[in-house]
Amino acid sequence: MSAAQGVTVVRAPDLFERVEHDERVEQFELARAQDLVPYFRELESEPGPVVRMEGAERVMLGSNNYCSLTEDPRVKRAAHDAVDMYGTGLTGSRFMNGSIPLHSELEHEIAEWMDAEAVVVYTAGYLANVGCLSTLLTPRDTVVADVADHASVLEGVSSSHAKLRPVRHARMDRLEDTLRRATSDGGGVLVVVDGVFSMEGDVCDLERVLELCRTYGARLLVDEAHGLGVLGERGQGACEHFGIERDVDLRMGTFSKTLASCGGFIAGPRAVVDYLRVHSRAFIFTAASVPAALGAALAAVKICRSDEGRELFARVRSNAAYLQRGLEDIGYRVIGPTRLPGREPIVSAIVPVVVGDDWDAVRLWRALYDAGVYTNAAVFPAVDRGSALLRSSVMASHKRDHLDRALELFERVGRSEGVLG
C-alpha cells in the first residue's frame, strides 16, 4: 500500500549524508583548494632514483622499489614474455580457469627462498593478509596485534569476527600481559606483527615475540612486506635477520615492493597453505594475477636469490643509513635504526622524518616537492594524531649524489620553512 492509501511511509536516513560532513573529506577539499594535496600525484616515468612527476624531475624518496628491480631489463623481459605466452589477463580465479605454470613456478621459488613447506600466491598483498586471517580464524579465536600493524591485518581480523586484543606499539611487556589474558578467551590465539613497520620503519623484536608465543601456546604470523629484500643475508626479511625464519608459523610477503610487481603470498606449513587454497574466499573468488605480474615477480625472485641479490640488499641498507645520518646532521628529528639489547642497530629501507602537526607536514612536503624531492606525507590516521611524518625510503639504485642532492634540498627547504634553526 502507498502513502496515498493511508499508510505512513518511514524513509531511511540518506546513506550519503555523512559523506558531506566527513572530517577527512573536508580536510582533503581544503588541501586541494590550496594545492597542498600530497596524494594522487602523477608519475610520468619509471619509479627509479630520479623520476619525472608532473612535468619536473624529482629525487624519488617515496617509493617501495627497494631493490630497484622495476627497471631491470630481465624483469621487464619476463613480463613481456608472459604476456606473449598467456595474453594480458587470465579472466578467472586460480580455483577455476586462472592457474598457469607461472603460478606453480613462482610458488615453488618463493617456498625455497623462504625455507617454507609451501606457498600460496594471492592477487594482491592486501588480499593475502585478509584472505589468510579471515579463513584461519573463527569468532572463538583471539588475535593479538600491534596497533601499528598494516590495515590489511585489521581488515582480515574484522572479517573473521575473531576477538582482537591490540597491543601498544613495540611494548613487549604489554604483549605478555595481553597474551596471558588471551589464553583464557577459550579459542586459539594468533599473534600478528609486521617484521618492519610500514610507517615508522622500525623492526619488531621478533625473537622476544616468538619466545612469548611459545610460552603461551600462540601461533605467530609475521608480515614481511617491508623486510623482504632488505633484511637478512638472503633477503628473507626480519625473521631471517633474527635467525628464526624456520620457527615462525606463517609469513606474508608482497610483490609490490622489492619484487617489482603486484601480488602477495603466504608461506607456511603445507597443510595450512592447502587449507587456504580450498577455503579462502579472497583466493577462490578473486581473478588470478595478470601474467605480466607473475612473470615480473618470478624474475625478481630469481635475482633476489642470486649472489646479486645479496649485493642489492646490502646497498639498500647502506643508503638508508647514509640518508638517516645526513638528515640528523642537518637537524631533523629522524626515527633512526632499531636498537635492541645485545644487538647491533637494525637499519630498514624506511627513514621517517618526524614533523608532528598534520598541516606542518603537508606544507613541508609541498615545499620539498616544489624544490625537487618526492617523499610521502603520513598524517592521521596513518599515524597517531600529532605524529605526522615524512616517510622517506631508499632504493639500491640511489647513488650518493642522488642522496646528497636530496639532503641539500631538505636543508634549504627546512631553513626557509622555519623547520630548522
C-alpha positions in Angstrom: 0.0 0.0 0.0 1.2 3.5 -0.7 1.1 6.7 1.4 -1.9 7.9 -0.6 -3.8 4.9 0.7 -3.3 5.9 4.2 -0.1 4.1 5.1 2.7 6.1 6.7 6.0 5.6 4.9 9.1 6.0 7.0 12.1 7.0 4.9 15.5 5.6 5.7 18.3 8.2 6.5 20.2 9.2 3.5 23.2 6.9 3.2 25.3 9.6 1.6 24.6 12.4 4.1 27.6 11.6 6.3 29.9 11.9 3.3 29.2 15.6 3.0 30.3 16.2 6.6 33.2 13.8 6.8 36.2 15.3 8.5 38.8 13.7 6.2 36.9 14.7 3.1 36.7 18.3 4.4 40.4 18.4 5.0 41.0 16.9 1.6 38.9 19.6 -0.1 40.7 22.3 1.9 44.1 21.0 0.9 43.0 20.7 -2.7 41.9 24.3 -2.7 45.4 25.3 -1.6 47.1 22.8 -3.9 48.6 21.0 -0.9 47.3 17.5 -1.5 50.3 15.2 -1.2 48.4 12.2 -2.7 47.5 11.1 -6.3 50.4 12.9 -7.8 51.1 11.5 -11.3 54.3 9.7 -12.1 55.4 10.2 -15.7 58.4 7.8 -15.7 59.7 4.6 -14.3 60.0 4.6 -10.5 63.8 5.0 -10.3 66.0 7.1 -8.1 65.1 10.2 -10.1 61.7 10.4 -11.6 59.6 12.7 -13.7 56.4 13.8 -11.9 54.0 16.4 -13.2 56.5 18.0 -15.6 59.6 18.1 -13.4 62.4 15.8 -12.3 62.5 14.9 -8.6 64.7 12.8 -6.4 62.4 9.8 -5.5 62.4 9.2 -1.8 58.8 7.9 -1.7 59.0 4.5 -3.5 58.9 0.9 -2.1 61.0 -0.2 -5.1 63.7 -1.2 -2.6 65.9 -3.3 -4.9 65.3 -1.2 -8.0 64.0 -4.2 -9.9 61.1 -2.5 -11.7 63.7 -1.1 -14.2 65.7 -4.2 -14.5 65.7 -5.4 -18.2 65.4 -9.1 -17.1 62.3 -8.3 -15.1 60.8 -6.3 -17.9 61.6 -9.0 -20.4 59.9 -11.7 -18.2 56.8 -9.6 -18.1 56.7 -9.2 -21.8 57.3 -12.9 -22.3 54.4 -13.8 -20.0 52.1 -11.5 -22.0 53.2 -13.1 -25.3 52.6 -16.6 -23.9 49.4 -16.1 -21.9 47.9 -12.9 -23.0 47.0 -9.8 -21.0 44.7 -11.5 -18.4 43.5 -14.9 -17.2 39.8 -14.0 -16.9 39.2 -16.2 -13.9 40.2 -17.3 -10.5 43.1 -19.7 -9.7 40.4 -22.1 -8.5 38.8 -22.3 -11.9 40.5 -21.3 -15.2 43.1 -18.9 -13.9 46.1 -21.1 -13.0 49.1 -21.2 -15.3 52.6 -22.8 -14.9 54.0 -19.4 -13.8 51.9 -19.7 -10.6 53.4 -23.1 -9.7 57.0 -22.0 -10.5 56.6 -18.8 -8.6 55.2 -20.5 -5.5 58.0 -23.1 -5.7 60.7 -20.5 -6.0 59.3 -18.4 -3.0 58.9 -21.6 -0.9 62.6 -22.4 -1.4 63.7 -18.9 -0.8 61.6 -18.6 2.4 62.6 -22.1 3.7 58.9 -22.9 3.8 57.0 -26.1 3.1 54.6 -24.4 0.8 53.4 -21.0 -0.5 50.1 -19.7 -1.9 50.1 -16.6 -4.1 47.3 -14.1 -3.9 46.5 -11.3 -6.5 47.4 -8.6 -4.0 49.4 -8.3 -0.8 46.3 -6.8 0.9 44.3 -9.9 -0.1 47.0 -12.2 1.3 46.6 -10.9 4.8 42.8 -10.6 4.5 42.4 -14.0 2.9 44.7 -15.8 5.4 43.3 -14.2 8.6 39.6 -14.3 7.6 40.0 -18.0 6.7 42.0 -19.4 9.6 40.3 -17.5 12.4 36.8 -18.1 13.8 34.8 -16.0 16.2 36.0 -18.2 19.0 39.7 -17.2 18.4 41.7 -14.3 19.6 44.2 -12.1 17.6 46.9 -10.2 19.5 48.1 -7.5 17.1 50.5 -4.5 17.4 48.5 -1.3 16.9 50.9 -0.3 14.1 50.2 -3.4 12.0 49.1 -2.8 8.4 45.5 -2.1 7.8 45.1 -5.3 5.9 45.7 -7.2 9.2 42.9 -5.4 10.9 40.6 -5.9 7.9 41.3 -9.7 8.0 40.7 -9.9 11.7 37.5 -7.9 11.3 36.3 -10.2 8.5 36.9 -13.3 10.7 34.9 -11.9 13.7 37.7 -13.1 16.0 38.4 -11.2 19.1 41.0 -8.5 18.7 43.3 -7.6 21.5 45.5 -4.7 20.4 48.9 -4.0 22.0 50.7 -0.7 22.2 53.4 -0.4 19.6 56.6 -2.4 20.3 55.7 -2.9 24.0 56.8 -6.4 24.8 55.6 -6.1 28.4 52.1 -5.3 27.2 52.3 -8.1 24.7 53.0 -10.6 27.5 50.1 -9.3 29.6 47.8 -9.4 26.6 48.8 -13.0 25.8 48.2 -14.0 29.3 44.7 -12.7 29.2 44.1 -14.1 25.7 44.7 -17.7 26.8 41.5 -17.5 28.9 39.4 -16.4 25.9 38.6 -20.0 25.1 39.9 -20.3 21.5 43.1 -20.4 19.6 45.5 -17.4 19.8 47.3 -15.8 16.9 49.9 -13.0 17.3 50.3 -10.9 14.2 53.1 -8.3 13.8 54.9 -6.5 11.0 58.5 -7.5 10.6 59.3 -3.9 9.6 56.5 -1.4 10.4 55.5 0.4 7.3 55.3 4.0 8.5 58.0 4.3 11.2 60.4 1.7 9.6 61.3 0.2 13.0 61.9 -3.6 13.2 59.9 -5.8 15.5 61.7 -7.7 18.3 60.7 -11.0 16.8 62.9 -13.1 19.0 61.0 -11.9 22.0 57.7 -12.2 20.3 58.4 -15.8 19.3 59.5 -16.6 22.8 56.3 -15.3 24.2 54.2 -17.1 21.6 55.8 -20.4 22.6 55.3 -19.7 26.3 51.6 -19.1 25.9 50.8 -21.5 23.1 50.1 -18.9 20.5 50.8 -19.1 16.8 52.7 -16.3 15.0 52.2 -14.6 11.6 54.8 -12.1 10.5 54.1 -9.6 7.8 57.3 -9.2 5.9 56.1 -6.7 3.3 58.8 -4.2 4.1 61.5 -6.6 5.3 61.6 -8.7 2.2 64.6 -7.9 0.0 66.0 -5.6 2.7 66.8 -7.6 5.9 68.7 -10.8 6.2 71.7 -12.1 4.2 69.4 -13.8 1.8 66.8 -11.1 1.9 64.1 -13.1 3.6 63.2 -10.3 5.9 63.1 -9.6 9.6 62.6 -13.3 10.5 65.9 -14.2 8.8 67.7 -11.3 10.4 66.9 -12.8 13.8 67.6 -16.4 12.6 64.1 -17.6 13.3 62.8 -18.0 9.7 62.1 -21.7 10.2 60.4 -21.2 13.6 57.7 -18.6 12.7 54.4 -20.3 11.8 53.3 -18.1 8.9 54.9 -15.3 6.9 53.3 -12.9 4.5 55.1 -11.1 1.7 54.2 -8.8 -1.2 55.3 -8.4 -4.8 54.6 -4.7 -4.9 57.8 -3.6 -3.2 61.1 -5.4 -3.6 59.6 -7.8 -6.2 58.7 -5.2 -8.7 55.2 -6.4 -9.4 51.8 -6.7 -7.8 50.5 -9.6 -5.6 51.3 -11.3 -2.4 51.9 -14.7 -0.7 51.5 -16.7 2.4 54.3 -19.1 3.3 53.9 -21.8 5.9 53.1 -25.5 6.6 51.7 -27.3 3.6 48.5 -28.3 5.5 47.8 -24.6 6.3 48.5 -23.5 2.7 46.3 -26.2 1.2 43.5 -25.2 3.6 43.8 -21.6 2.3 43.7 -22.9 -1.3 40.3 -24.5 -0.8 38.7 -22.2 1.8 40.0 -18.7 1.4 37.4 -16.6 -0.4 39.9 -13.9 -1.2 41.8 -16.6 -3.2 38.9 -18.6 -4.6 36.7 -15.6 -5.7 39.4 -13.2 -7.0 40.7 -13.2 -10.5 44.2 -14.6 -10.8 47.1 -12.2 -11.2 47.7 -11.0 -14.8 50.6 -12.9 -16.5 52.8 -9.9 -16.7 52.7 -9.5 -12.9 53.6 -13.2 -12.4 56.4 -13.1 -14.9 57.9 -10.0 -13.4 57.7 -11.3 -9.8 59.3 -14.6 -10.8 62.2 -12.9 -12.4 62.6 -10.6 -9.4 62.6 -13.6 -7.0 65.3 -15.3 -9.1 67.5 -12.2 -8.9 67.0 -11.9 -5.2 68.0 -15.5 -4.7 71.3 -15.0 -6.7 74.5 -13.5 -5.4 73.5 -10.3 -7.0 70.5 -10.1 -4.6 72.8 -10.0 -1.5 74.6 -7.0 -3.0 71.3 -5.3 -3.6 70.1 -5.9 0.0 73.4 -4.5 1.4 73.2 -1.4 -0.8 69.6 -0.6 0.4 70.7 -0.7 4.0 73.8 1.3 3.3 71.8 4.0 1.5 69.2 4.1 4.3 71.9 4.6 6.9 73.5 7.3 4.9 70.3 9.2 4.5 69.4 8.8 8.1 72.7 10.2 9.3 72.5 13.1 6.8 69.1 14.2 7.9 70.1 14.0 11.6 73.2 16.1 10.9 71.1 18.7 9.2 68.9 18.9 12.3 65.8 16.9 11.5 64.2 14.6 14.0 64.5 11.1 12.4 63.3 7.8 13.5 66.6 6.0 13.4 67.7 2.4 13.4 66.0 -0.1 15.7 68.1 -0.7 18.8 67.5 -3.9 20.8 69.5 -5.1 23.8 72.6 -7.1 22.8 72.2 -6.4 19.1 73.7 -4.1 16.5 71.3 -1.3 15.3 69.0 -2.6 12.6 68.5 -0.4 9.6 65.4 -0.8 7.3 64.8 0.9 4.0 62.4 3.4 5.6 63.8 6.7 7.0 60.9 8.8 8.6 61.3 12.5 9.4 59.0 13.4 12.3 57.1 16.7 11.9 54.2 16.4 14.4 51.3 18.6 13.1 49.5 17.3 10.0 49.4 20.7 8.2 53.0 21.4 9.0 53.9 18.0 7.5 51.9 18.7 4.4 53.4 22.2 3.9 56.9 20.8 4.3 56.1 18.1 1.8 54.9 20.6 -0.7 58.0 22.8 -0.3 60.2 19.8 -0.8 58.1 18.6 -3.8 58.5 22.1 -5.5 62.2 22.0 -4.8 62.7 18.6 -6.4 62.3 15.9 -3.8 59.3 13.5 -3.6 58.6 11.9 -0.2 55.4 10.6 1.4 53.4 12.7 3.9 52.0 10.4 6.5 49.2 12.0 8.6 46.4 10.8 10.9 45.0 8.1 10.7 48.1 6.5 9.0 50.0 7.7 12.2 48.8 8.8 15.6 47.5 12.3 16.0 50.3 14.8 16.5 52.8 12.3 15.0 52.8 13.3 11.3 55.9 12.5 9.4 57.5 12.5 6.0 58.1 8.8 5.3 61.2 8.6 3.1 62.6 5.4 1.7 65.6 4.5 -0.4 66.5 2.1 -3.2 69.5 0.1 -4.1 69.9 2.3 -7.2 70.3 5.6 -5.3 73.8 6.9 -5.8 75.4 9.1 -3.2 74.9 12.2 -5.5 71.1 11.5 -5.5 71.0 11.4 -1.7 73.4 14.4 -1.3 71.1 16.3 -3.6 68.1 15.4 -1.6 69.9 16.3 1.7 70.8 19.7 0.2 67.2 20.4 -0.6 66.0 19.1 2.8 68.3 21.6 4.4 67.4 24.5 2.2 63.7 23.9 2.5 63.9 23.3 6.2 65.5 26.6 6.8 63.3 28.5 4.5 60.2 26.9 6.1 61.4 27.6 9.6 61.6 23.9 10.4 65.3 24.0 11.1 67.0 26.6 13.2 
